[in-house]
Amino acid sequence: MGILRQLAEYLYLKKKDPNQPQTQWMKYMHGMNRISLLMFIAAVIIILFKLVILPLFR
């Protein structure tokens, strides 16, 4: 499975493979990965905001 496909599944952009086995531990792992990915995206947006938008108003 490709990295981009996995990211799309985490962000609910692509349907999951129905043939893939689903265990409780896999659900926990994917949930933690989803949370960490969303936190990373939020941090990048905040950093870009501080570096690009805020200097324009000074």
N, C-alpha and C positions, 0 to 999 in steps of 0.2 A: 504494500500500500504506500502510495506516495505521500510526501510531507504535505503538499498543498491539499490533497484530498482529505487528509486527516484534519488539517486546520479548518477546512470547509465543514466537515462533520461536527467539529467542536462548536463552531459558530452557527450551527443549524442552517448552513447555506446549501448543504447537499444531504441527501438521504443516506442513512447508514446501510451497509451491506447486510441484507437479511440472512445470508449464509454464515456470517461471522458469529462465533459462539459468544453468548452473553452470560457472564458470571457476575455475581455481586461485587467482587473485587475489581473487575474491569469497569463497572459502573462508577465505583468510587474513584478509581484512577482517572477516568475520563472527566469526571466532575471536578477533581482537583486541577487537572490540566486546563479545563475550561476557565476556571476561576483565575488561575495564574496568567493565562493568555489575556483575559479581559483586563486584569490589573496592569499588565505590561502595556497594552494598547492605551489605557487611560494615562499611564505615566508618560508615554511618548507624546500624547496630545498635550499634556500639561507642560512638558519641557518645551515643545514647539511654541506653545502659547507664550511662555515666558521669554523665549528667545526672539520671536518674530513680532508678536502683537504688542507686548508691553513697551518695547523701545520706540514704537511709532508714536506713542502718546506722551513721550517725555520731551 
